[in-house]
Amino acid sequence: MMKRIIGVTVFLFLFVVSVRADIRLPSIIGSNMVLQQKLANPIWGWADAGEEVTVTINGQIKTVKTGNDGKWSVVLDPQEVGGPFTLTIKGKNELTLENVMVGEVWLASGQSNMQWNVQNSTNSGNDIKQANFPDLRLITVPNVSKTTPQDDFNGKWEPCTPQNVPGFSAVAFFFGRKLHQDLKVPVGLIHCSWGGSSCETWINPEVVAKIPEFAPITERRVVFEKEKPEGGGNQMVGYLYNGMIRPVLGYGIRGAIWYQGETNAGRAYQYRTLFPTMIQNWRNEWKQGDFPFYWVQLANFMATKNNPDQSNWAELREAQSMTRSLKNTGEAVIIDIGETKDIHPRNKQDVGYRLAVLTLKYDYGKEIPCESPRYKSATFDNGKAILKFDFVYDGLISRGAVPAGFAIAGEDKIFHWAVAEITEKDTVIVYSPKVTHPIAVRYGWADNPVVTLYNSANLPLNPFRTDDWQGLTVNNR
């Protein structure tokens, strides 16, 4: 009997010890991570309620007591570029994180074109073989869809090597590689995307529910959950915010890059509000100010049409461009590198490059051309449209014998292909013998337009229209 009592006592002691809440960290905080330079970086985790936790790195010591919910967090003082450092977290147990760097950190998110990996991109063999960048660090958040907010995910930071880069986001890698090589600082990339996902699934559902315009989005989730009370999927409002954004929310970043919109193309007018809502939601909840946010405009895709026509993809591109009204935002135009029969352009090198030059200019002060030419103004005189453009740098050029992609219309709102002539470095004159009194011009306004205009930096002219006539998707919600 005594032996049995002793045995039970030992078992209970070991059980109590085993369930003691040792200090635990989220996956986003670990060895090989990059901390954002010149930023007060949050470090957080879990332990016993009331436990004292001390965080030490590079001469800094921060101490905090865990709350009743077992959560704790400290904020590190801003640091300059450097490393490798050792970061220790000590309470009843001690954790040691090795090879921690301080540099630049970017979040990469979106749908399949952001998820598209390096090994499936054009001519990626040499890119993979040469991908030995110890100070370029990668972490991927796995595809997790949840109806409630999550606080962690299964993943880890790794230095970039030829072994682990093939499956990583190609756009994120080529973007990060350019920053790393030009800035010569450590770069951390947080990859967080899911193919086929909608914009609304990346937004806090509580934010969406407060906006009357988005009532149909909220209602779709309600109906979906009645049919599938286990939830799931990658399009319902908040699901990927809960499962993939929430676990990294607050980690110190410089900014974000984004490649998404295909799934929302049928609701392009709604995207005018939905997309900036997402950006502002992330900025508000990250609590790091209006951090830079750059996106990829949708590429050309599907069959080329013989005559000018309406296009929901053109309307989605327009909605993306309109989002530049938000502070610290920018757009990489890739209307020239899409593929007719594949929604996934294989040329991800140029996509990453065009994103990178935007941030190198606007966030890191590099004096380089970075913007695609952009429509500025139009005047109509004597049967012709005189168009002016910004960001032409040394001037507009046409890759064809004559500029293509322009259409012109009169008061009947019927568009006809137009003749276009570059008359000055920032000026194009457009006209058609079929339109005597033109009042509107469009350029690249199609799913897969034939376009030829570039600036001297070899960046394509952003598709545009001078009119605001009602489009295909105006009533789609």
Backbone hydrogen bonds, N-H to C=O, Kabsch-Sander energy under -0.5 kcal/mol:
donor,donor_aa,acceptor,acceptor_aa,energy
5,I,1,M,-2.3
6,I,2,M,-2.7
7,G,3,K,-2.5
8,V,4,R,-2.5
9,T,5,I,-2.5
10,V,6,I,-2.7
11,F,7,G,-2.3
12,L,8,V,-2.7
13,F,9,T,-2.3
14,L,10,V,-2.7
15,F,11,F,-2.5
16,V,12,L,-2.5
17,V,13,F,-2.4
18,S,14,L,-2.4
19,V,15,F,-1.9
20,R,16,V,-0.7
20,R,17,V,-0.7
22,D,20,R,-1.8
24,R,46,W,-2.7
29,I,26,P,-1.8
30,G,28,I,-0.6
32,N,98,E,-2.3
33,M,30,G,-1.5
35,L,101,M,-3.0
37,Q,103,G,-3.4
38,K,79,Q,-3.1
39,L,36,Q,-0.9
41,N,39,L,-1.1
43,I,74,V,-2.8
45,G,72,W,-2.2
46,W,24,R,-2.5
47,A,70,G,-2.3
48,D,21,A,-0.8
50,G,66,T,-1.5
51,E,48,D,-2.0
53,V,64,V,-3.5
54,T,90,K,-2.7
55,V,62,K,-3.5
56,T,88,T,-2.4
57,I,60,Q,-1.8
58,N,86,T,-0.5
60,Q,57,I,-2.8
62,K,55,V,-3.0
64,V,53,V,-2.5
66,T,51,E,-2.9
67,G,71,K,-2.5
70,G,67,G,-1.9
72,W,45,G,-2.1
74,V,43,I,-2.8
76,L,41,N,-3.1
82,G,102,V,-1.7
85,F,100,V,-2.8
87,L,97,L,-2.6
88,T,56,T,-2.3
89,I,95,L,-2.4
90,K,54,T,-2.8
91,G,93,N,-3.3
95,L,89,I,-2.9
97,L,87,L,-3.5
98,E,96,T,-0.5
100,V,85,F,-2.7
101,M,33,M,-2.4
102,V,82,G,-2.9
103,G,35,L,-2.7
104,E,186,P,-2.7
106,W,188,G,-2.7
107,L,255,G,-2.3
108,A,190,I,-3.1
109,S,257,I,-2.3
110,G,192,C,-0.7
111,Q,259,Y,-2.2
114,M,111,Q,-1.8
114,M,259,Y,-0.5
115,Q,111,Q,-2.0
116,W,112,S,-2.2
118,V,165,V,-0.6
118,V,168,F,-1.8
119,Q,166,P,-2.4
120,N,117,N,-0.7
121,S,118,V,-2.0
122,T,346,R,-2.3
124,S,121,S,-1.0
128,I,124,S,-2.5
129,K,125,G,-2.3
130,Q,126,N,-2.3
131,A,128,I,-1.5
132,N,130,Q,-1.7
133,F,131,A,-1.0
133,F,160,C,-1.6
136,L,133,F,-2.1
137,R,135,D,-0.7
137,R,187,V,-3.1
138,L,158,E,-3.0
139,I,189,L,-1.8
141,V,191,H,-3.0
144,V,142,P,-0.7
146,K,144,V,-0.5
146,K,239,Y,-1.8
150,Q,242,N,-2.1
155,G,153,F,-0.8
158,E,138,L,-2.1
160,C,133,F,-1.1
160,C,136,L,-2.7
165,V,161,T,-1.8
168,F,165,V,-1.7
170,A,116,W,-3.2
173,F,169,S,-2.3
174,F,170,A,-2.8
175,F,171,V,-2.1
176,G,172,A,-3.0
177,R,173,F,-3.1
178,K,174,F,-1.5
179,L,175,F,-1.9
180,H,176,G,-2.8
181,Q,177,R,-2.6
182,D,178,K,-2.3
183,L,179,L,-3.0
184,K,180,H,-1.5
187,V,135,D,-2.2
188,G,104,E,-3.3
189,L,137,R,-2.7
190,I,106,W,-2.6
191,H,139,I,-3.1
191,H,189,L,-0.7
192,C,108,A,-3.1
192,C,190,I,-0.5
194,W,110,G,-2.2
197,S,194,W,-1.6
198,S,234,N,-1.1
202,W,199,C,-1.7
203,I,200,E,-1.5
207,V,204,N,-1.2
208,V,204,N,-1.5
209,A,205,P,-2.3
210,K,206,E,-0.6
210,K,207,V,-0.9
211,I,208,V,-1.7
214,F,211,I,-2.1
215,A,212,P,-2.0
217,I,214,F,-0.9
218,T,214,F,-1.8
219,E,215,A,-2.5
220,R,216,P,-1.9
221,R,217,I,-1.3
222,V,218,T,-1.8
223,V,219,E,-2.5
224,F,220,R,-2.4
225,E,221,R,-2.5
226,K,222,V,-1.2
227,E,223,V,-1.5
228,K,224,F,-2.4
231,G,228,K,-3.8
238,G,200,E,-1.7
239,Y,236,M,-1.7
240,L,201,T,-1.0
241,Y,201,T,-2.3
242,N,238,G,-2.9
243,G,239,Y,-2.0
244,M,240,L,-2.4
245,I,240,L,-1.7
246,R,241,Y,-3.3
248,V,245,I,-1.6
249,L,245,I,-1.1
249,L,246,R,-0.5
251,Y,248,V,-2.2
254,R,105,V,-3.7
255,G,105,V,-1.1
256,A,292,P,-2.2
257,I,107,L,-2.8
258,W,294,Y,-1.7
259,Y,109,S,-1.7
264,N,261,G,-0.6
265,A,262,E,-1.3
267,R,264,N,-2.4
268,A,265,A,-0.9
271,Y,267,R,-1.7
272,R,268,A,-0.9
272,R,269,Y,-0.8
273,T,270,Q,-1.5
274,L,270,Q,-2.6
275,F,271,Y,-2.0
277,T,273,T,-1.7
278,M,274,L,-2.0
279,I,275,F,-2.1
280,Q,276,P,-2.6
281,N,277,T,-2.4
282,W,278,M,-2.5
283,R,279,I,-2.4
284,N,280,Q,-2.7
285,E,281,N,-2.3
286,W,282,W,-2.4
287,K,283,R,-1.3
288,Q,283,R,-0.7
291,F,289,G,-2.0
293,F,328,N,-2.2
294,Y,256,A,-2.5
295,W,330,G,-2.2
296,V,258,W,-2.0
297,Q,295,W,-0.5
297,Q,332,A,-2.7
300,N,334,I,-0.7
301,F,447,D,-1.6
302,M,339,E,-0.6
302,M,340,T,-1.3
309,D,445,W,-0.5
315,E,311,S,-1.7
316,L,312,N,-2.0
317,R,313,W,-2.4
318,E,314,A,-2.1
319,A,315,E,-2.1
320,Q,316,L,-2.4
321,S,317,R,-2.6
322,M,318,E,-2.3
323,T,319,A,-0.9
323,T,320,Q,-0.9
324,R,321,S,-1.6
325,S,322,M,-1.6
326,L,323,T,-2.0
329,T,326,L,-0.6
330,G,293,F,-1.3
332,A,295,W,-2.9
333,V,331,E,-0.6
337,I,334,I,-1.5
339,E,300,N,-0.7
339,E,342,D,-0.6
342,D,339,E,-0.7
348,K,346,R,-1.9
351,V,347,N,-0.5
352,G,348,K,-2.5
353,Y,349,Q,-2.2
354,R,350,D,-2.6
355,L,351,V,-1.8
356,A,352,G,-2.3
357,V,353,Y,-2.5
358,L,354,R,-0.8
359,T,355,L,-1.5
360,L,356,A,-2.6
361,K,357,V,-1.7
362,Y,358,L,-2.7
363,D,359,T,-2.2
364,Y,359,T,-1.3
365,G,361,K,-0.7
366,K,360,L,-3.0
368,I,366,K,-1.8
374,R,390,D,-2.0
376,K,388,K,-2.9
377,S,388,K,-1.4
379,T,386,I,-1.8
381,D,384,K,-2.6
384,K,381,D,-1.5
385,A,430,V,-3.0
386,I,379,T,-3.4
387,L,385,A,-0.7
387,L,428,V,-3.0
388,K,377,S,-2.5
389,F,426,D,-1.8
390,D,374,R,-2.8
395,G,392,V,-2.1
396,L,425,K,-2.0
397,I,454,Y,-2.7
399,R,452,T,-2.3
407,A,442,R,-2.5
408,I,416,H,-2.7
409,A,440,A,-2.3
410,G,414,I,-0.5
413,K,410,G,-2.0
415,F,413,K,-0.6
416,H,408,I,-2.2
418,A,406,F,-2.3
419,V,431,Y,-3.2
421,E,429,I,-2.2
423,T,421,E,-0.7
423,T,427,T,-1.6
424,E,427,T,-1.2
427,T,424,E,-1.3
428,V,387,L,-2.1
429,I,421,E,-2.8
430,V,385,A,-2.6
431,Y,419,V,-2.1
435,V,432,S,-1.6
436,T,434,K,-0.5
439,I,409,A,-3.0
440,A,409,A,-1.6
442,R,407,A,-2.6
443,Y,464,F,-2.8
444,G,405,G,-2.0
446,A,444,G,-1.7
451,V,449,P,-0.8
452,T,404,A,-0.9
454,Y,397,I,-2.5
455,N,459,L,-1.8
456,S,392,V,-1.4
458,N,455,N,-1.9
461,L,453,L,-2.5
462,N,373,P,-2.4
464,F,443,Y,-1.6
466,T,441,V,-2.5
474,V,471,G,-0.9
476,N,473,T,-1.5
